[in-house]
Amino acid sequence: MKKLMQATENGQRYELYSATAMPQAAAFLWNKVMMIQQNCRGYATAQFMQPEPAKYAHAPNLEAKTFMQPEQPYYAHHPGRFVYIKDENSGEIWSVPYEPVRREAQNFVFSAGQSDIRWQLTLDAGLTVEWLLTLTPDQPLELWQLTVRNDSAQSRSLSLYPYFPVGYMSWMNQSGRYDADLKAIICSSVTPYQKYPDYFKNKFLKDKTFLLAERTPDFWEVNQQHFEGQGGLHAPSAVQQPFLGCGDSDYETPACVMQYRVSLATGQTEHYRFVFGPAYDKAEVAQIRQQVFGTPESFGQIQQAYAAYVAQAVPCLVIDTPDQELNNYVNHWLARQVYYHGDVNRLTTDPQSRNYLQDNMGMSYLAPAVARQAFLTALSQQHLSGEMPDGILLHKDAELKYINQVPHTDQCVWLPVCISAYLAETNDYALLSEKVAYKDSAELHTVAEHIHRAMGWLWLKKDERCLSYIEQGDWCDPMNMVGYKGKGVSGWLSLAAAYALNVWAQICRDLNFHQQAALYQQQASEFNAAVNQYLWDGNWYGRGITDDNVVFGISKDTEGRIYLNPQSWALLSGAANSEQQQQLLKAVEQQLHTPYGVQMLAPAYTAMREDVGRVTQKYPGSAENGSVYNHAAAFYLFALYQVNQADKAYQVLKQMLPSDDPQDQLQRGQLPVFIPNYYRGAYQTLPRTAGRSSQLFNTGTVHWVYRCLVEGLFGVKGDQQGLTLAPQLPASWSKASVLRRFRGADFHIRFERVADVTAPTLWLDGVQQAELVVRNITPGQSYQLLLQLPVITSEGTV
Amino acid sequence: MKKLMQATENGQRYELYSATAMPQAAAFLWNKVMMIQQNCRGYATAQFMQPEPAKYAHAPNLEAKTFMQPEQPYYAHHPGRFVYIKDENSGEIWSVPYEPVRREAQNFVFSAGQSDIRWQLTLDAGLTVEWLLTLTPDQPLELWQLTVRNDSAQSRSLSLYPYFPVGYMSWMNQSGRYDADLKAIICSSVTPYQKYPDYFKNKFLKDKTFLLAERTPDFWEVNQQHFEGQGGLHAPSAVQQPFLGCGDSDYETPACVMQYRVSLATGQTEHYRFVFGPAYDKAEVAQIRQQVFGTPESFGQIQQAYAAYVAQAVPCLVIDTPDQELNNYVNHWLARQVYYHGDVNRLTTDPQSRNYLQDNMGMSYLAPAVARQAFLTALSQQHLSGEMPDGILLHKDAELKYINQVPHTDQCVWLPVCISAYLAETNDYALLSEKVAYKDSAELHTVAEHIHRAMGWLWLKKDERCLSYIEQGDWCDPMNMVGYKGKGVSGWLSLAAAYALNVWAQICRDLNFHQQAALYQQQASEFNAAVNQYLWDGNWYGRGITDDNVVFGISKDTEGRIYLNPQSWALLSGAANSEQQQQLLKAVEQQLHTPYGVQMLAPAYTAMREDVGRVTQKYPGSAENGSVYNHAAAFYLFALYQVNQADKAYQVLKQMLPSDDPQDQLQRGQLPVFIPNYYRGAYQTLPRTAGRSSQLFNTGTVHWVYRCLVEGLFGVKGDQQGLTLAPQLPASWSKASVLRRFRGADFHIRFERVADVTAPTLWLDGVQQAELVVRNITPGQSYQLLLQLPVITSEGTV
């Protein structure tokens, strides 16, 4: 099969060579206030914050406001960013990048970069086009540049039509006009509302959408219907005419279309630059014109500023392994995806508490000061009872929305679990002495006290068997009907509570709070014992016990027979003894492994199970219902490293990333520039769609992948002593090296399997070390480390 | 200009001859549980009740749930009902009726009938196609019939592909499969939700969408994306192949497509019948198969049953006037549109109280028993205080939604105003003695007592000047910020209160409650006096006084200088003396009249006026902001008859209906089968779009048009004596005749202007009458009436 894509420029850019083979393939850019996912064919999904997520380009009907959906379907009139190109001599019409004309270019490259998205097309012999998107660091603006070059022997007479559909803006008020002074099309609307207090809420919304051009267009059109005419989007009537009609839009669906007529001599190149985005008023558009086109250099300077903005996501790990795909992803894309989450909190004003904590766990590796502040913010919204809220409000007008209105019982778990990674990375135990108030009490208590109370809450919310109540749901699964009557319990949450208590006990020991540590450890043991008593099914752990006292996720279930999370967390919490470990690993391998990753439950439910809940109604193989839910798979990965299953872990890690194998790329429909929240599962029953990417790049997965690389695969975790080396390289790797940026110093570490070495041996700057630890780290210093490792054969260490 | 459409079969059917000239032109069908608006090109908007409005065919993205929107934009992937037709020899492809291929047929007829919608196309010489839609009386099902006929000399080899897009059903669960046993494509989904109580609410929703075929298809496709392929909707890849792929949809956007390969001999005709709609489960689809295709006659029998269902809307007026357009509309379409409102209450479970009362005022002429029950239902939700709620709940699970969550102050006005028409039509004064409870009190009181309390509420909610508080709004205008601080008053509502009190006073007199009648009349006078004191602006009445004591809707305003409603209702309430009447009529004529009707305010607002509110933010010329809002125009019409302005009234009436003039049809974009809620206004500033129809057939307008025909134009109103004749024919009519169905009898009335008659003279069965009244009406009897009228010249009566 033809190669579909490849990484270039040391993996900092991925290129796709066909618009048709993977029609869903997309890349995304973000800054502090906006996000744009740009599909290879030209379709786009963009949102910005004011403070709630808002759109400036819409579907041509009334779109529901919702959280981001997986597997978003595109269709002819979906918002996008296109350029029609007409050869004025032949009358031939293309659209760049591909939609809506769908005429194939001779060459097509969709190129996802760190801070730009670019298409390079050869339309026909001699006519090449580049279409380039960048953002600004801090405004909801898209910067577009069109470059057209004639390499043929004849001059070419062309019309170029940038086409930015704006869509159905509002049933109250929508229109569009060309403004000659600003060289801009400005579309106006009023966000619809019915209750007068909403007028004051909406008053300063950016209700205008504009397309600002550097160069004066020859003609334009603002009326979607007049533009399309009878020709339709694939052959718009207005493009078939010599000149656009220069029409307006009055309560009609607006569009931003401009026409440039240009004659290109042999070898001539022309650039056209545009800004597309929302604005409050015309004055703001004028200001943006000054900012972006004020001098000939302004546009390029902003592009550079944006590249610098993205480059803030400096990885704490730069790797060189035998696995080139892994190198590319880890060195260029993983940190970028982690940073995106911590930087903009998924473009919401009320991130789920567990997401907020985990996103900032990832941020601990890239921007620990941001993570620190986020942990304090989260704790300031904790209740005095110890209970954590379901979402963290990040804006004074923010409200809990969507799933955050449903109470979940797991939120406290994530405090020690996420903060432990921060402490390991930074050694900033001072955080635990910071004083923070509560949501319902101005009284200041230390962070440690807050976490004590959170642990107390977990210990409180259990039944007489010492199993944690699930109520309307815990992490990850919309298992909203297991325990809504108040009796049902969660096996996973009981194990997660045990793990959280153990993690917190360890931190207490670090702080020399040995009495508390002992207490928490005892509580953890009791949770573990209860899970073993009530939920061990012989070969694996059940998922929970319903309100009606029915254990589920066990061998007698025909659907939802085994869940991944309880197995992973039994490994983490210490519930599973070594025999149980072997049994459950085998059960996972037999029942949950698929060619596209590890499913979070199997077999997928095909009908509602009223004593489990909403997860059983989701489409089999999609979302949580039997999908390869990467966030769950990442915990399995983390647990595998915990129990030293290096090779198994490497296999799970590899499955999270689409590879360079064309068959795999086609199946998953995605560039390897991010890990999606899920791949479709139900591999046995729905093989046609199994492996397909959700295309959704919001996922806690990446933070755990980062933590697994640091703590597991490369074993370069921090602790109170310094940097301890404990890699778990796959047996097949004979060597690898990493740059580990840690506490201000650079560690250049080579791993080598050496035939005559029987135990890991560390060399620091050429000197053999007694322990696998580097102490007394000096910021700014560069350390050269060599870790010699035993060779592993199929029989084990030689 | 070419004729665009015409009425056929005595106006019971309207035909449009071009799919391109009026792309928005649409017709609608309804039954008790569903509504479908079918656009001439094939696009469709359909909803059914379960009990809230729901869809079974969706946009290919997540559509917002909302009340029906005006000027709905269509686009390539909008839901629709189409048939692709491929000539297997030439490879030529058409789509019926027009979208998505947009290949012009040699002949095109879109034919809106009373109980069906039909297209007749000649695709090329000899190949004709009919595509026909009917409903059933009581289920949410569409019955479609495709008839293909070969009139050419050669046999034709064709593939026929009915294509029913289903769209994006749900982010939780969606799929589609062909069921060979049922000859049906069944698409499944789960209505998305997040809170567990919603599971129980949604449990029995009809979440499946099916296409059921009478004949077994040769091939099929259920996957929208596989159907389209690279070809796109205008040239689907699957249609370009010999056979559809028989694919499934798994969490992908589903579609219902079937393929029939047929060879048509010369003169051969083939019929294909389909049912499209929602269902709860497969068993229900099987049941529907039995119902619709159980015998060869079943389908036709249901079509007949549906025709009979619609024919229940028997007009109480059948007219024969010199105005053929008016005859067609009144005899065939007006009663149908009125009946639709009263029959299904606009397909909502919480109609606005004022709408519910007015819709049933219209029903008084067609099905008085329905109206009677509705009045009792409305009063049973009145508060003991007299206050009426903002919406009437028609289902046990119904809630107040959208604008019904904003309190309005006018609801009490409509009780006497609407019930007076019912009483005039039926003489059923017994209604007033019926006993009904209150929402907040089980105590039973008579209807009369309920209305006394409603009048008391109107009298209570006024300020020290005797002007009615407007609070967050009154009828018709989203003037939500005039009085939200509690001080602002409404000129219109003060006049409406006066009118309501006068109407109720008259009914009290009819009941011999003279003391109460005098009191209400006194209160009405005080309202009128206050309006004259504070709101008469010299030539017309102002609209209100804001919280900050600013009078608006007056000559010093540059926008919203004059509002129609206060002028109309000052004529009705008696506030305007005859000099004022002349002045305000002139002001309306000068400032509000346009070629497309009377605007409800002028000049339209172009920017928010914070002391008026949301109406000022609506797009100029659209919805209420300076549009020709027909409901307001209908009250002006009613008022004009009240003050005997017959010719002016006829002009206003004529403007409500698009005429047979092609220029007018094009401008308004609508068939004359219903009156829309508005035509665009702002004629002076936005002439391009002025006159355009909202395409929205939900409007109280029609009930008032009916009342105006009965009480004004033809003057055949009932009262306690019987039938009193007082026509206000336009001067230009020398004669007219009507069949008036009234209290069980038929009145055949001829109106004739006779040169030597100076005062109206009535002949009953050839006998001249002393008064213009028919008393002692015998149900079942047929009366022959001749009313001789004076000739009117431009100087007045001769």
Interface residues (C-beta under 8 A of the other chain):
Chain A: T20 A59 P60 N61 L62 E63 A64 K65 T66 Q69 P70 E71 Q72 P73 Y75 A76 H77 H78 P100 R102 Y168 W171 M172 N173 Q174 S175 V190 Y193 Q194 K195 Y196 Y199 Q224 Q225 Q230 G232 L233 H234 D250 Y251 E252 T253 Y402 I403 Q405 V406 Q472 P478 N480 M481 Y484 M608 E610 G613 R614 Q617 K618 Y619 G621 S622 A623 R680 L686 R688 T689
Chain B: T20 A59 P60 N61 L62 E63 A64 K65 T66 Q69 P70 E71 Q72 P73 Y75 A76 H77 H78 P100 R102 Y168 W171 M172 N173 Q174 S175 V190 Y193 Q194 K195 Y196 Y199 Q224 Q225 Q230 G232 L233 H234 D248 D250 Y251 E252 T253 Y402 I403 Q405 V406 Q472 P478 N480 M481 Y484 M608 E610 G613 R614 Q617 K618 Y619 G621 S622 A623 R680 L686 R688 T689
